[in-house]
Amino acid sequence: MAGYLIRRLLQFAVTAAAASVIVFLLMQVLPGNAAQVALGTNATPEAVAQLERTYGLDRPLPVQYLDWISGMLTGDFGTSYVTRAPITPVIADSIQVTLIIVIASMAVALLIAVPLGSLAAVFQKRTLGTAISAASQVGIAVPNFLAAIILIMIFSLGLGWLPSSGWAAPIEGFGRFLARLALPVLALALVQAAILTRYVRSAVLEVMREDFLRTARAKGLTKTQALVRHGLRNAAIPVVTVAGIQLATMLIGAVVIEQVFVIPGMGSELVRAVANRDLVTVQGIVMVLVVLVLLLNLIVDLLYTVLDPRVRRAA
Amino acid sequence: MTTRLVASRRRADASLVIGIVLIGIVIGMALVSYLWTPYNPTQAMPADRLQGMSADHIFGTDRYGRDTFTWIMYGARITLLVGVVSVAIAALIGVPLGVLAGMTPYGWLSGLIMRGNDLLLAFPALLLAIVFSAVFGPGTGPAMVALGIASIPGFARVARSGTLQVMSTEYIMAARAANRRIGPIAVFHVLPNIAGMIIVQASVAFALAILAEAGLSFLGLGTQPPTPSWGRMLQESQQYLSSHPMLALWPGLFIAAAVLGFNLLGDGLRDRFDPKLKGRD
């Protein structure tokens, strides 16, 4: 187990380091460098050279890379050549917003998907099961930004219950916070719930075929009792795996949702930086997102070994 | 055949038929748009701006008076183009790598390929596409390449696991005993046997590419004006949500229909190709 843990942590570190090299090199692909890009094509060579000296862009690439990496490891993401402001506060503020949205969305998605998926499995040959399966199939095909727009049409423009855009931190009043959180979270969660429902359904179906469930029923438990007492824990293993992987997808999905609802999260900052040709900021935000994705994969792998004794022993 | 098998077959066929019909509609619209559209897509008619559905404009018009149905037809082209190119890139790179990794499961090459795969998985499709638009400028080209690269791991994994299965069969052992080289074995024995799985994966990847391109264009970082794209139409409709909701619903409906079509096709084909899934759901 300890050996597996160390191996898996090492793998995480190596992959993250390799990803950072890729992100860094991608930003160097452009003809000219970040200073040229930031100043635009009309900038005089003197102005570009000045900016290069100010931010150390005239140094060799490996030096710049190591500077960037060691800065990030100590929590310093550098200075934007476009806004001339430090990048760290931008990331620190926006990451909270994005994480709140993503985690809340996953919670809501699971609250919808676990009961629905279980129902779809238990009633698989009846109308209810078929209806849930069909609905989840359609839900998977709906892009989250379309779900967002439809929710705005219904709950903001139609019923006038919730604001159609904006953000409020929890300290600005919990009611205000929840009102602004509701629609973005629902938009992300509904589509996610559709995906998870299918996995819950097939996981429960799988469990229902197991011998231990038949034994439980032979002891006199009803189908539902047997499922709740013995089945759900076993069905949870594949669902947790998928939910963890889907968290990474939602992190990126939130980029678009934040744009729809004008929410100051990482996605909005990323899109703004791309539009401003602010490559250093793009580089920093992308790296944070990539590390989050890798971290989620790591957590899923470790959870998997905790949940499933067979894997634990094998590892 | 048991009744259960028949039922599952029927469900698979229903998925296939609905999927093929939906995809057929999208392909049909794209093809017809090369011969005929109700209006010229770039022709603005200020007098006709923001009209509802009518005999003249069956889907209405946008803020410049351009015909929405014409734009939907042109948008189908971009949707299919992005799907075809990105899936082709992913399959052409991912499948050979996966087969190679599956045929030499204990070699360093296999390890290298699978670690590279893990590395690519750290870059979700939409994120890679945003990075590409930052570096190479926004456009359909960079988007297709980015989505293609991001889809490589899916193909490599499927090809590898399929190859591992095929390699353990007796006829491969026979071929190896007959001293056939690895190349011919891959081409004549492995590829035909994993083709079904690859086609299923292509269908799923196609759906994901459509979703990602729509998201990217919605952010303004994908297909650029004046080229019509569904994601961009949806974005531009956002300021008219209260007065003209149909402007958002038409492109939304077609994005969802296209994605649903490829997902259903993938599901239907999977049930057809994978004998282990027969009789199950």
Contacts between the chains, C-beta under 8 A, distances in Angstrom:
chain1	res1	chain2	res2	distance
A	11	B	118	7.6
A	15	B	115	7.7
A	15	B	118	5.8
A	15	B	119	5.6
A	15	B	122	6.2
A	16	B	122	7.7
A	18	B	119	5.2
A	19	B	119	6.2
A	19	B	122	4.9
A	19	B	123	7.3
A	22	B	119	7.5
A	22	B	123	7.9
A	23	B	131	7.4
A	26	B	131	6.1
A	26	B	135	5.5
A	27	B	135	6.6
A	29	B	135	5.4
A	29	B	136	7.6
A	30	B	135	5.8
A	30	B	136	7.9
A	124	B	281	6.9
A	137	B	260	7.0
A	137	B	263	6.9
A	137	B	264	7.1
A	137	B	267	7.9
A	138	B	256	7.4
A	138	B	260	6.3
A	140	B	259	7.6
A	140	B	260	7.8
A	140	B	263	6.3
A	141	B	207	7.4
A	141	B	256	4.7
A	141	B	257	7.5
A	141	B	259	3.9
A	141	B	260	3.7
A	141	B	263	6.1
A	142	B	252	7.8
A	142	B	256	5.0
A	142	B	259	7.9
A	143	B	211	5.4
A	143	B	214	5.5
A	143	B	215	6.3
A	143	B	218	7.8
A	143	B	252	7.5
A	143	B	255	5.7
A	143	B	256	7.2
A	143	B	259	7.6
A	144	B	215	8.0
A	145	B	214	7.9
A	145	B	215	6.5
A	145	B	218	5.3
A	145	B	234	6.8
A	146	B	234	6.7
A	146	B	248	7.8
A	146	B	252	4.1
A	146	B	255	6.7
A	146	B	256	6.6
A	149	B	234	7.0
A	149	B	237	7.9
A	149	B	238	6.8
A	149	B	241	6.6
A	149	B	248	5.1
A	149	B	252	6.8
A	150	B	252	7.6
A	152	B	241	6.2
A	153	B	241	5.9
A	153	B	245	5.5
A	153	B	248	7.8
A	157	B	241	6.0
A	157	B	242	4.6
A	164	B	241	7.9
A	202	B	281	7.6
A	205	B	280	8.0
A	205	B	281	6.9
A	248	B	124	6.4
A	249	B	124	6.4
A	251	B	124	7.8
A	252	B	124	4.5
A	252	B	125	8.0
A	252	B	126	4.8
A	252	B	127	5.1
A	253	B	126	7.6
A	253	B	215	7.9
A	255	B	126	6.8
A	255	B	127	7.7
A	255	B	130	7.2
A	255	B	219	7.3
A	256	B	126	7.6
A	256	B	215	4.9
A	256	B	218	6.1
A	256	B	219	6.3
A	259	B	218	7.5
A	259	B	219	5.9
A	260	B	238	7.3
A	270	B	130	6.4
A	271	B	130	7.4
A	271	B	219	5.5
A	271	B	220	7.8
A	271	B	221	7.2
A	273	B	134	7.6
A	274	B	130	6.2
A	274	B	133	6.2
A	274	B	134	4.3
A	274	B	221	6.3
A	275	B	220	7.6
A	277	B	134	7.6
A	279	B	134	6.5
A	279	B	135	7.8
A	282	B	131	7.0
A	282	B	134	4.8
A	286	B	127	6.7
A	286	B	130	7.8
A	286	B	131	5.6
A	289	B	127	5.9
A	290	B	122	4.9
A	290	B	123	6.5
A	290	B	127	7.5
A	293	B	121	7.9
A	293	B	122	5.4
A	293	B	123	7.9
A	293	B	124	6.5
A	294	B	122	5.1
A	297	B	121	7.4
